[in-house]
Amino acid sequence: MHALIDYLAKLPVEWFVMIGAFVQELISPLPSFVVFVPAGASLAAHGQSWGYLVLIAFVAAIGRVAAALLLYWLSESLRAHLYTKRRRWMGISRHDIKRLEKHFTARGSWWAIFTLWAVPVVPGLVISLAGGFMRVPLAIFISATYVGAVINALMYLIIGYVGLEVIAPLGDAEFVLIGALCVLIIAAVIIKRRK
């Protein structure tokens, strides 16, 4: 165990964040702040700029998307085995799943996936497995996962960067409000650019 810790201590932050994000997605009970808060603190300790912090968030999202795609494809292939043309599983038929897919994709699946990734309420493993099972279009899944994962990683990197003593006075409600405000600002910018 000490050898692993020594190795991780010598690993460049970029690789630590990408590999850590990948592993963190595959091992669902491991929360993302375990990877990103120490990485943010390391960046602050080494005097890295805020711009570099944002770059690290983009790097982290690559690791998370790679793991999310593995889970997506696993779930998609599992679905094929569970739901043959005449088979029901847990009382749910293939037709029920198809109807749910149409409803979900018609109601803005990009925004739903983005929000679930950006606000750390639901583990990424669950989002990825559900996306593959419901066959969310891959372009929508990848783009929403990536942008949401960047926001999520950036929130935790900033906590590590500025230090918990700055964030500690905030209550849970204020922290969630700040996170939701960041998501709304980004959503507004994206909507404005589409018009």
N, C-alpha and C positions, 0 to 999 in steps of 0.2 A: 504494500500500500504506500509506503514511504517513497519507493521508487517512482510510482505513478505521480505522486504529488510533486516530487522533484522535477519530473519530466514536464508536467503541466506548468510549473513555475518558470521553466526556461522557454516554453513555447511562445512564439510571438502572439500578441493579442489578436491579430487578425485570424490566425489559425485556431486559437483557443475559442474565439467566438463562433466561427463557422462550424467547427467540429462539435463544440458544446451545444450549439443550437440544433444541430442534426441529431445528436444523441438525446437531447432533452425532448425533442418531438417524439422520438420512438419510445422513450420511457416516460409515459404520461404522468405518473405521480411526481416526477422531478419538475418543480416549477421553473419558469424561465428566469426569474430573478436570481436564481442560484448561479447562472452563467453571466447574466448581463450586469448586475450590480457590481460584482468584483471587477469585471472588465472595465466598467466606467470608472471605478476607483483607481484602477491601474493606469488608465489613460490620464486621469487627473494627476496622479503621482509622477508621471513622466512628462507632464507639462504639455500634453497634446491639446490642439485647438478644438473649438466647438465643431468646426467643419470636419475635422477628422472623426469626431464622435458620430456625426451623421453618416460619414462614409462607413464606419464600423457597423452601424445599424443596417445599411444596405448589404454589407457582407454577411451579417448574421441572418438576414432574410433569405439569402441564397441557401444556407444550410438548412433552414426551416422548410423552405419550399422543396428541397431535395427529399427530405424525410417525409413531408406531406404527400409528395407524389408516390413514394413507395407505399404508404398507407392507402392512398386513393386507389392505386392499381390492385392492391391486395383485396380491398373491399369490393371493388368492381368484379374481380374474378370470383370472389366468394359468393357474390350475388348470383352469378351465373349457375353456380352449383346448387344454391338453395332454391332458386325459383325456376324450375323448368316449366314448360307450357301448362301442365296440368297439376302442378304441385302447389300446396299452400304450406307456409311455415309460420308457426305461432299465430295461426288464424289469418294471416295476411297473404293475399294472392299476388301474382305477378301483375294483374290488372290494377289492384290497389296501389302498388308501387308506381306504376306508369301514371296513374291519375295524380299521385302526389308529386311526381317529377314535373308534370305539366304545370301544376299549380305553383310549385316552387320557382321554376324558371320563368314563368309569366309574371311573377310578383317581385322581380328584382333580386335574383340570387346573388348578383355581384355585391350589392350593398349588404346583404345579410352575412355573407362570408367575410367580407371586409370588416364589418363591425365586430363579428365574433373573434376575428384574429386580433384586431386593434385593441379591444377592451378585454383584458385577461380574466374572463369569467369562465369560459368553457375551454377545457384542454384542447390543444391543437389536434391531438390524436382523434378525439371525437368528431371534430369538424372535418378532418380528412376522411375518416371512415364513412361518415354520412355523405360527404360529397361524392365519393366513389360509388357508394351504394345507390345513391339517387342519380348517378350518372350526370352530374353537373357538367356542362361543356368544359372541356379541359382548359381552353383559353380563359374562360371566366374564372375557373378555379385557381389557375396559376396566378393571374393578375391580381385578383382580390386577396389571395393568400399572401402574395409578395408585398403588396402595399400595406395590408394590415399588419404583417409581421414586422415591417420596417417601423411602423408607428409604435407597436408594442415594445420592440427592442429599444427604440429610442427613449421611451418613457423610463425603462429600467436603467439604461445606460446613464441617463441624466441623473437619476437618483444616486447612482454610484459616483458619478462625476462631481456633483455638488456636495455630496455627503448627506448622510441621513439626519444630521443635526439641523439642516435647513428644512427638510421635509417633515421631520418628527412632530413639530407643533401642529401640523395640519391633521385634521381628523380624517377618518375614512371617507366621509361624505365629500369633503373638500378635494381629496385626492381623486375620487371618482369623477367629481365635477370638472376638475382640470383636465383629466383624460378625455372625458366626453366633449369638452370644449375644443380640444385639439382635433378630435375626430370630426366634429362639425365644421371647423375651419377648413380642414383638408377637403371634406366633402363639398363645401361651398366652392372652393377653388376648382375642383374637378368639374362640378356642374357648370360653372361659369365658362370654363374652357370648352365644354361640349357645345355650348350655344353659339 
